[in-house]
């Protein structure tokens, strides 16, 4: 696995400040509202759920697991659907054969029970009541999940551990490198300053036809959670092939770290201008603003 220290990206401070200044001008005279009090409402099928909600509703929890497996198992972006128990080859869910080319058996890359344990862990660890989970439910079935976003508020130590445990198998050298990178890049007031970290964000392929709406509504609830806890800075990760990547760039995020296989870590130093727009502008109005923000550096 590549070392974090070899993939640090040089920040584009001019563009970062340009987008945030553009957003701040657009929100002049507008205010931020607490969860569920904003004039622009979130559709009812987007709901925040607790770990108890998931544990008490096995159908919904199973659907969240299926949704996660479908998002990260699809061949168009991640392809983490199946893994060969013999040679370790990873392939998408739509792989047509029951066995690997080497003859080994295929298993789910994200097994049901281990994924459930990870979700439970990530929604209950760190600081009590710091985690959040938002789901996009099917309009036809209240227990069917077609999109998700979860994360937590923590200091740089907490967040580094979450990332390294999830993506780098707890490697101590990667922890040291990533911890120093985040300390340097997040402009922390102190090591105890809290940051909103979005662990996971995804929408099933069939619902991507809705464009950026699912991503906008899912992350907005996360932003409201951060703002209600007096947190401004946000960190997340995605793939450069994902539509989420462009949406983030148009919302003021900056790249701080990328891997050779296309995973990129993104940092937003102030979520408040974006959240203010989401709460006060219609989706169409916000889409136009995002388009203009994305073109700022091209003029």
Secondary structure, 3 states (H helix, E strand, C coil): CCCHHHCECCCCHHHHHHHHHHHHHHCCCCCCCCCCCCCCCCCCCEEECCHHHHHHCHHHHHHHHHHHHHHHHCCCCCCCCEEECCCCCEECCCCCCCECCCCCEEEECCCHHHHHHHHHHHCCCCCCCCEEEEEEECCCCCCCEEEEEEEEEECHHHHHHHHHHHHCCCCHHHHHHHHHHHHHHCCCCCCCCCEEEEEEEEECHHHHHHCCHHHHHHHHHHHHHHHHCCCCCEEEEEECCCHHHHHHHCCCCEEEEECCCCEEEEEECCCHHHHHHHHHCCHHHHHHHHHHHHCHHHC
